[in-house]
Amino acid sequence: MTVTVLAGVLVVASLVMPNRPASFQPAMFTRIPVEALIGAAVLTALPRRPRLVVAWLGGLALGVQTMLNVLDAGFYQYLGRDFNAILDWPLFSDAYSYLQDTLGGAGALGALVAALAIVALVLTVSALSVVRLSNVMARHRLTTTRTVLVLSMVWMTCTVLGLQYGGVPLAAERTVTMLQVRSDLIRQTIRDERDFAKTERADAFGATPGSQLVPDLRGKDMIFTFIESYGRSAIEDPVEGPGVDATLDAQTKALAQAGFHAKSGWLTSATYGGSSWLGHSTTMSGLWINNQNRYRTVTQGGAGDHLTLTKAFKKTGDFDTVGIMPGVQKGWPEAKWYGLDQVYNAFQLGYKGPKFSWSTMPDQYTLEQFQKLVHSKQPADGKSRMSFLILTSSHTPWAPIPKMVPWDKLGDGSIFDSIEKAGHEPSYTYTSDLHSKQEYGKSVQYTVTALTEWLQRYGKDDTVLVFLGDHQANAHVSGNNASHDVPVSIVAKDPKVLEKVASWGWTDGLRPAHDAPVWKMSAFRDKFLTAYGSTPHPRS
C-alpha cells in the first residue's frame, strides 16, 4: 500500500510539476491533473499485455516530461529562457567544459555521472510507478472506474467555476499544455531558422567599398572590449549597484583628469546568463544571433562573408586587426569570420599564475600583456590598429576573484598566487544568492578598474575605446524576469569622436542613466558605422 501511494504521488506530482523555479510552491501540487484521469480510464480498459506496453511507454514519456521540466527550470534560472529541444543540445558540451574548469576533471566527471544516474532513475521510477498503478487499477476495475468518474466530475466543476487554491486553479491540464507549447516551439524554431537563413544574407554595408567605411575613424587606435556578464543589474541592483556605480563614477573622473571623456547607453543582449559568444557576434555583425544554430550559420556557414565591425576596419586597408582572447583554449576558426589578422589565445599571453575558477587569468594581466605584445608596437606596415578584447574575470562563479596589484609588479602573473589562495571557493557563491550578488559586483568593479586604469596609463591621444557587457549575469544575481540590457560606453580624448554620437542621446560618463536609450544589440553595428561616416551599399 505504501509503495502504491508513493507511486501515485510521484505520477501526480510529475503531471502538475511547474517548469519555473519561482513556481515551485505547495499549491502547484494540490491540483487534479486531467491526464491522470484519462490515463487511468485507458489503462483500466485495456487487456493485460497492451496495458503493460502502454503503461511502460506512458511512464517513460512521463519521465521525459519531468526531465524537460527540470531543464526548463535550469535554463530559465541561468539563461533566462526555456530549453529548446532542437537548438540547445550543444550547450551540454559547453556546460561540461565549464565544470571541468571550475571543479576540475574529477569533479566534472562526478557531476556528469550523477546527472546521468538521476536521468536513468527518473525514467525508471516513472515507468515502474505507472506500471504498478496500472496493475492495481486492473485488479480493482469497478472501484477505479467509480473513482475516475467522481474525480472527473470534480475536475469539470473546478474548471467551470474556476476554483483555485493558493491562487492556482485546482483543475490542471499541465502536461497537455506543455506538449502543445513544446510542439509550437519546435515549429516556431524551424520557421525562425528558415527565415534567418534569408535575413543573414542581406547586409546594408555588405557591398560598401573599403574607402567608404569609417572614414571619420581613420588613424585612430580603435579598441572594442567586452566585459563578461556586465549587465544592467550591475548598475541598478540594490546589492551590487552601489559599489559598481561608485567605481564607474570614480573612473569617469579619473579618465577626465587624463583627458578622456565618455558617453554611455544600453543595448539589449541576444543572450542572458551565458553563451557570451552570442553577444559578441550579435554586436559585431548586426545580426540577431540568439542561439547556437545561428552562430554556426553565420560564423561557419553561408554568412561567412557578413561584414563585422572588425572586418569593416580591416576592409579599409588602413587597419591591422588583432584579437586578445584569454578565454580561448582551443582552435577558434571564428577569427576568420571576425576579420582578425592575428589572435592571442590563453596559451599565448605568457601567464604562469593560477586560474581564477573559469577565468584563465586576471583581466589586469590580460591588459598588460595586450600592451606589451600589441598596443605598444606600431604596425610594421604603418597602418593603424583595431583591437578586439574579451575580458573574463567577471565570469561566473565569481569566486575566487582577483584584486588589483601594481602594474609594474605583474610579471608573469605569479603574483596572483596568494590572492587566489586567499579567495573564496566556488561553493561560496553556489550556495547563496546574496554571496553571488556581492562577489559578482566586486568582479565587475575589478574589471572596470583594470580597464580604465589601463586606459589612463597607456591610452593615446587617438585611442577610442568601445566597451560593453556581453549579457546579464544569471538569475541568481540579476533576479527573475530581469531585462537583457547591458551597458555600452564610448571613450575618447578627441572630442570629435563623441560629437559624432551626440544625437544618440547617451549619458555623459561611464554610467548610463536608467532612462538612457535602449537599442537591440544587433542595431549597434549599423548605427556605429553610420555615425562615423560609412556609406551603405546593401548586399541582398
N, C-alpha and C positions, 0 to 999 in steps of 0.2 A: 504493500500500500504506500509506504514512504517513497519508494523509487518511482512508482506511478505518479504520485502527486508532484514529485520533483520534475519528472519528465513533462507533465502538463504545465507546470510553472515555466519551465525553460522554453517550451514551444510558444506559449502566450507572450512571454517576455520578448522573445525573438521577433514575433509578429508585430509588436507595438513599439519596438525599440526605435528611439529617435536617431537621427544622424547628425545632430549638432551638440557639441559639448554642453552648451548652456541649457539645452532642453532635457538633460538627464535629471528629472525630478520625479518624486513618487507618483504624482498624479498621472504621468505619462504611462505608467504600468498598471493602472487600475481600469483600463478600457477593455471593451469587448471587441475582439478582432473578428470581422466578418469572415476572414479567410479561414479561421479555425472552425467556424460553423459549417462552411462549405466543405472543408476538408473532412470533417467528421461525418457529414452526410454521405460523401462519396466513398470513403473508406468503409463505412458500415455496410454499404450496399454491395460492395464487390465480393466475389468469391475469394478464397484464401490466397491462391497463387497470384492473381492480378493485384490483390490488395497489398501483398508484401512488396511486389515490384513498385507499385505506386507509392507506398509508404517510404521505401528506401530512396526513391528518386525525389519525392517531396521533401524528405528530411535533408538530403544533400543540398537541394535548392534552398531550403531554409537556412542551412549553414552558410551557403554562399551569400545569401542576402544579409545575414548577420555580419559577415566579414566585410561586405561592401559598405554597410552602415558604419562599421568601425573605421574603414578607410576614409569615408566621407568626413567623419568627425575629426580624424587626424589631419587630413588635408585642409579642412576648414580652419583648424586651430593654427596650422603652420603656414599655409599658403593662401588662406582666405577664400577658398572655393572647394567645391565637391571634387571627388575623384572622378577622372574621366577614363572610362574603361577602354577607350580607343587610343588616347594620346599619352597616358601617364605611366605606362609600364617602364619606359627607360629611366624614369626618376628613381626607381628602386636601386639601380646600379649606382646612381649618384649618392643615394642615401647610405648605401653600404660603404662607399668610399669615404663619406663624411664620418661614419662610425669608426672606420679604420684610423682616420686622422685624429679623432678625439679620444677614442677608447683604446687604441692600439689593435694589432691584428687579432690577438686572442679575445679581447673584449668584443670586437666586431663579430667574430665568428660565433662567440657565445650568444650574442644578441640575435644573429641570424638563425641559429639552431633553435633558440627559444621561440622565435617568431614562427618558424615552420612547424614546430611542435604544437603551438597554440592553434594554428590553422587546422592541422590534422585533428586535434582534439575537438575543436568546434564542429567540424564536418562530421566526425564520427559520432559524437554525443547527440548532435541534432538528428542524425539519421536513426540512431538507436532509440531515441526518445519517441519519434513519430511511429516507428515500428512497434514499440511497446504499447503505445496508446491505441494503435490500430487493433492489436490483439485483444486488449481489454475491451474495446468497444464492440469487437466482433462477438465476444463471449456474452456481452450484455446488450444485444441489439435493441431490445424493447426500451430499456432504460435510456440508452444512448439516444434513440430516436425521440423519446419524450423530452429529454434534456435539451436536445438541439432545437426542437420546436419552441420550447419555452424561452430559451435564450435568443432565438431568432425574433420572437415577438418583442422581447425586451430591447433587442438591438434596434428594431424598426421604430419602437416607441421613442427611444432615446434620439434616433435620427430625426423623426418628425417634430418632436418637441424641442430639439436642440439642447438636451440635458447635458450638463457639464459638472465636472468635479475638479476643483482647483484651477478653474479657467480652461480645462481641457475637455473636449467632447468625450462622452462615455462610449459612444459608438465609433469604432475605428475601422478604417479600411486602408491601413498604412501600407501594407505590402503591395496591394493592388495599385495604390497611388504611386509608390516608389518604382514599380515596374513600368508604369506609364512615363514617369519622369525620366528614368534611365533610357527608355526607348526613344523619347523625344530628344534627349541629349545626344544619343548616337546619331539620329537623323540630322540634328542641327550641326553636329560636328562635321559630318560628311559634307553637308551643304556648305558650311563655312569654309572648309578647307578647299573645296572646289572653287568657291568664289575668290578666295585668297590667291589661288594659283593664277587667276586672271589679274587681280589687283597688283600683285607684286611685279608684273611685267611692265606696268605703267610707271613712269618716273618723270616728274616735272622738270628735273635738271639732267635727265639721262643723256641727252644729246648736246648739252652745253659745252662749247669748246673750253679747253683749259684756260685760255686767255680771258674768258668772261666769268670765271669762278673766283669768288672772294677777292676782288681787286683791292678792296679797302683794307685788307689784312696782309698785303704783300710786305715782306721784310719783317714781319712780326715773329716773335718767339712764342709760338702757339702751344698751349698745353691743355689737353682735355683730361680731367681726372674724375673717376668715380669713387665715392666713399661707400663702403659696404654698409647696407642696412640703414642708411641715413635718411630717415623719413620725417614726415610732419610731426609724428609723436615725439621725436627727439626734442622738438622745439616747443610743443604745446602741451605735452603730458605733464600733470602736476608733480610727478615724481622726478623724471629725468629732465624736464624742461628748464627749471630754474638754473641748473648747472650748465647746461648746453647754451642757454641764452646768454648767461654771463660770459661764457667763453667767446661766443660769437661777437658780442658787443665789445669785449676787451680786444679781440683780434682786429675788429674793424678799426678801432682807434690806433692800434699799433701799426696796422697797414697804412693808415692815413699819415702817420708820422714818417713812414718810409716812402711816402709819395704815391701809394696805391689807393684806389677807390673802387667801390663795388656797387652792383645792383643785383637784386635777388627776387626770385619769383617761385612759382610752384609748377611742377609737372606731375600729371597722373601716370604712374608707372604701369607698364603692361604686366607686371608680376607683383607678388606680395609674399613676404616672408622668406623667399628663397628664389632659386633659379635666376641668379643675378645676371647671367648672360643674356636673358631675355630683355632686361632693362638696358643693358649696354647696346645690344644690336638694334633695339627699337629706337633709341635716341640717335644713334649714328646713321641709321638707314632711312628714317622717316616712315618705316612700315610698322604696323601694329603686330609685333611678334610676341604673342602671349602664350605660346605653347611650344613644346619641343619639336613637333612636326613642322611647324612654320619655321623654326630656327634652322632645322636641317634643310628645308626647302630653299631658304634664302642664302645660306652660307655654303651649301654643298650642291644645290640643285640648279634649277633654271634661272634663279635670280642672282647668280654668282657675279654678274656684272652690274648689279644695282649700285648706284652711287652713294657710298657712305661719306660722312663728313671727312673722315681721314683720307679716303680715296680722292675726295674733291681737292684737298690740298696737294696731294701727290700729282693729280692730273694737271695742275697749273704748270708743272715743270720747275717751279721755284722753291719747292719744299722737299726736303728729305723727311721721311716718316719713320718713327720708331715707337715700339711698344714696350712698356715695362710691366711684366705680368708675374708678380710674386706668387700668385695662386695657381699658375700653370705648372704642372709637374709631369706632363706627358706631351705627346705630339699635339700640335694646335694648328690644324690646317686652315682655321678661320682667318689666320693672319693675311692670307692672300685676298680673301673677301674684303677685309677691312682696308686693304691697300697699304700695308706696313712693309717698309723696306727691310726692317730688322726688328727682331723681338728678343728681349731678355727674359727668360723664364726663371723659375725659382732656383734652378741649379747654376745659373749664370751670373748671379749677383754676389757671389763670394761669401755668403753668410755662413758662419760657423757657430752661431749661438743656438739657443733652444727654440723649438716651436712653441707658439702660444695657442695650445689646442689646435683648431683647424688652421689658423694663420701660420704660414711658414716662417714669417719674420715680421718684426715690428715695422710699422709704416715709416717711422723716423729713419730707420736703417735703409729702407727701400728708397726713400727720397734722397738720402745722402749718396747712395750708390748711383742713382739716376744722375746726380750732379757730377760725380766723378767719371762715370763711364760715358755719359752722353752730353749733359747740359753744359758742361764746362768747355766742351770742344766744339769748334766751328766746323761745320760740314766741309769736307775736303773740296767739294765742287763749288764752294762759295754760295750755296743756297741757304735759305732759311730752314728752320726745322719745325715740324709739327709732332708733338709727343702725346702719347696716349697711355695713361697710367691707371691701373686698377689697384686701389689700396684695400687691405684686408683685415686690419686689426680690430675692426668693429663687427667682425663676423661672429654669429652665434657659436659657442655658448657664452661668450663674454667672460670667460674665466679659464685660466688667468689672463689678465690684460697687462700690456707693457706700460711703462712710465717713461717720461722724457728724461734723457740724460744729456750731458754736454755734447754738443755736436762734434767737437774735436776729440771726444773720447769714444766714439762709436766703434772705431777699428773694424774688426771682422764680426762684430756682434756678440762676442763672448761676454761683454759687459752686462748682457741681459740675463746671464745665468742666475744670479742671485735674485733678480726681480721675478723671474719665472717661478723659482722655487718658493718665494715668499707669497706668491699669489694664491688665489682660491682654486680648488679643484672644480672641474666642470659640474660636479654634483651640487655645488653651492647654488648655482643658478637653475639647474634642472628641477630642484625640489621646491623652489619658491619664486612666485611671480614678482614679489617685491624685490628680491635679490636680483632677478633678471633685469628689472627696470633700472635699479641702481647701477649695476655693473655695465649695462648697455649704455647708459648715459655717460659714464666715465670713459668708456671706449670711444664714443663719438667725440667727447671733449679732447681726448688724447689725439685722435687723428686730425681733427680740425686744428689743434695747436701745432702739431707737427707740420702740416701742410702750410699753414700761414707763416710759421717761423721760417720754414724753408724759403718761402717767397720773399720774406723780409731780408733773409740772409743772402740769397742767390739770385733774386729776381732782377731783371734788367729793365732799362727804360722802355724796351719794345716788347716786354713779356706780357702776354694775355693769357690769363688762367680762367678756364671754364670748369667749375667743379659742381658736382651734384650727387645725389643719392641714387642707387640703383633700384631700391624698393624699400617699403616699410619693414621694420622688424616684425616677427611673428606675433600672434595674438597674445602670447604671454607678456609681451612688452607693450604692444600697440592697443591691446584690448579687442574685444569682439566688435565686429562691424566698423572697424576703423577704415578711414579713407585709404586710398592707394597713393596719396600725394607725397612727393619728395621735394626738398628744396633744391634750387639751382641758382648759382651765382656766377657772374662775370666780373673778373677783377683785372684792372689795368692801370698803368701810370698815364698813358696817353689819354687825355680827356676825350679825344675824338672817337675812341673805341666805345665809350659809354654813351656818347651823344647819338651814335647810330641806333641805339636801342631805347632812346628816351621815350619813344612813342609806345613802348610796350607797357608802361605803367608799373614797372617793377619798383620795389622798395630800395632806397639807398642803404648801403651797408650789406653785411653778410646774413642778416636775419630778416627773411621776408615777413611782411605783415600778414596777419591772419586773413585779411581780405585782399591780398595781392592777387593778381590774375593767375588763374589755373588753366593750363593747357594740357591736352593729351601729350604724352611723351613723344608720340610719333609726329607731332606738329613742329617739334623744335628744329629739326634739320632744315626744313623749308624756310622757316622764319629766320633762322640764323643766316642761311645763305643769302636770302633776300636783303636782310639788314645790312650785310657787308658787300652789297653791290653786285651780286651774282645775277645773271640774266637767264631766265627759264627758257629752255629749249626741250619741250616734252619728248619723251620716247614712249610710244604706245605699243 
